[in-house]
Amino acid sequence: MHDGCRVPLLKQPVSKRRIYLKDTIDSIAAFEQTSNPLDWKLTTIPVGRGPQGINIFPDGKEVWTAHADTVSIIDVASKKVTQTFNLPAHQRSNGLKFTPDGRRVLISDIGADELVVIDAATRKQIKRMKLGNKVTKFRIEPDGSRVYVSVADDNDVAMIDLKTLEVMGRFSTGIGRTEWRGQD
């Protein structure tokens, strides 16, 4: 099933009976629990080369995945891609998360060393922020006020105000301490 890479497991959507994860180099695996709690049905959903950043829209109706230079949107009910759109100048996704209000999507572009901000409703890019070398994972404050972005090769974390989309500051993590661990 999976290609031997780290397999990013997602939070379950509102129904708590579905799980989505990277399956192969070009698809997402959708697991849906049957009436037997130990029995899960697998659907493989082709999305395009290199799905990395995957997340569930806050209302639980869509799964978004960033891969290579595009984003695909999967309808949870039909388990099919309903839309794919390009990310201008995007090189290689590493993470994708929605702000708590669902208005924006944040995507880390590890190839371009940028954080990309997308308007979730229009599917248009709002801003690209060059943050340093190897922009990887990030955490959004539960209130949606700011995001903390790991800049791995610079050994720091950039703190960004999500209202102004400006860098508020940075703090050093020491050598090799910028990969997130623990709960999202």
C-alpha positions in Angstrom: 0.0 0.0 0.0 2.3 2.8 1.0 5.6 3.6 -0.6 7.9 3.3 2.5 8.0 7.0 3.2 6.6 8.5 6.4 2.9 8.2 6.1 1.1 11.4 7.3 -2.1 10.4 9.1 -4.9 12.9 9.3 -7.3 13.9 11.9 -10.6 12.2 11.4 -13.4 14.3 9.9 -16.6 15.2 11.8 -18.1 11.7 11.4 -15.0 10.1 13.1 -15.5 7.1 10.8 -13.0 8.1 8.1 -9.2 8.4 8.0 -7.1 9.8 5.1 -3.5 9.3 4.5 -0.8 9.3 1.7 -1.0 6.0 -0.1 1.4 5.9 -3.0 3.4 8.4 -4.9 0.2 9.6 -6.6 -2.8 8.8 -4.4 -4.6 9.2 -1.1 -6.0 6.2 0.8 -9.5 6.8 2.3 -10.4 4.4 5.0 -14.1 4.2 6.1 -15.2 2.2 9.1 -18.0 -0.3 8.5 -20.5 -1.4 11.1 -17.8 -3.6 12.6 -15.4 -1.3 14.5 -12.4 -3.4 13.4 -13.4 -3.5 9.7 -12.3 -0.6 7.5 -13.0 -0.3 3.7 -10.2 1.2 1.6 -10.7 3.5 -1.4 -7.7 4.6 -3.3 -8.1 8.2 -4.7 -5.7 9.2 -7.5 -4.6 12.9 -6.9 -1.4 13.5 -8.8 2.3 13.2 -8.2 3.7 13.5 -4.7 0.8 14.2 -2.3 2.3 15.5 1.0 0.2 18.1 2.6 -3.3 16.7 3.3 -6.0 18.0 5.5 -9.8 17.9 6.1 -11.8 21.1 5.6 -13.3 22.2 9.0 -16.8 21.2 7.9 -15.7 17.7 7.1 -17.0 17.7 3.5 -13.7 18.1 1.6 -10.2 16.7 1.9 -7.5 18.9 0.3 -4.1 17.7 -0.7 -1.1 19.7 -2.0 1.3 17.9 -4.4 4.0 19.1 -6.7 2.6 22.4 -8.1 -1.2 21.7 -7.7 -3.8 21.3 -5.0 -6.6 18.7 -5.4 -9.9 18.8 -3.5 -11.6 15.5 -2.7 -15.4 15.3 -2.0 -15.7 13.2 1.1 -19.1 11.7 0.2 -18.1 10.6 -3.4 -14.4 9.9 -2.6 -13.5 11.6 -5.9 -11.4 14.6 -6.8 -13.8 17.4 -7.6 -11.3 20.2 -8.4 -7.6 20.6 -9.0 -5.9 24.0 -9.3 -2.4 25.2 -9.9 -0.2 27.0 -7.4 1.9 29.5 -9.3 5.6 29.0 -8.8 5.1 26.1 -6.4 7.8 23.6 -6.2 7.3 20.9 -3.5 4.6 20.8 -0.8 5.3 19.6 2.7 2.3 20.6 4.8 -1.2 21.9 4.3 -3.6 23.1 7.0 -6.7 25.2 7.3 -7.1 28.1 9.6 -9.6 27.3 12.4 -12.3 29.4 10.7 -11.7 27.6 7.4 -11.2 30.9 5.4 -7.5 30.3 4.6 -5.3 27.3 3.7 -1.6 27.4 4.5 0.8 25.3 2.5 4.5 24.9 3.1 6.6 24.9 -0.1 9.8 23.2 1.0 11.3 23.6 -2.5 10.8 27.4 -2.7 11.3 27.9 1.1 8.0 29.7 1.3 4.7 29.6 3.2 1.8 29.9 0.7 -1.5 31.4 1.8 -4.7 30.5 -0.2 -8.2 31.8 0.1 -10.3 28.7 0.7 -13.4 30.0 -1.0 -11.9 31.4 -4.2 -9.0 28.9 -4.3 -6.7 31.8 -5.1 -3.3 32.5 -3.7 -3.3 35.5 -1.3 0.4 35.6 -0.5 3.7 33.8 -0.6 6.2 34.4 2.2 9.9 33.6 1.8 10.9 32.5 5.3 14.3 31.0 4.9 15.9 27.6 4.1 13.7 24.5 4.2 10.3 25.7 5.3 8.7 22.5 6.6 5.9 22.0 9.1 3.9 24.5 11.0 1.3 24.9 13.8 -1.6 27.3 13.8 -2.8 28.7 17.1 -6.3 27.3 18.0 -7.7 30.9 17.9 -6.3 31.4 14.4 -4.3 34.5 15.4 -0.8 33.2 14.3 1.1 30.4 12.9 4.6 29.1 13.9 6.6 27.8 10.9 9.6 25.6 11.2 12.6 26.8 9.1 14.7 23.7 9.4 18.0 24.6 7.9 18.0 28.0 9.6 17.3 26.3 13.0 14.5 28.7 13.8 10.8 29.2 13.9 9.0 32.1 12.2 6.0 33.5 14.0 3.4 35.0 11.5 0.4 37.1 12.3 -2.5 35.6 10.4 -4.5 38.8 10.2 -1.7 40.9 8.6 0.2 38.0 7.1 3.5 39.5 8.3 6.3 37.9 10.2 6.1 39.0 13.9 9.4 37.6 14.9 11.6 34.5 15.0 13.2 32.4 17.7 16.1 30.1 17.5 15.6 26.4 18.2 19.3 25.3 18.2 20.8 22.9 15.7 18.4 20.2 14.4 15.4 21.1 16.6 12.9 22.5 14.2 10.8 19.5 13.2 7.4 19.4 15.0 6.5 16.5 17.2 3.4 15.7 19.1 -0.2 16.6 18.5 -1.4 18.9 15.8 
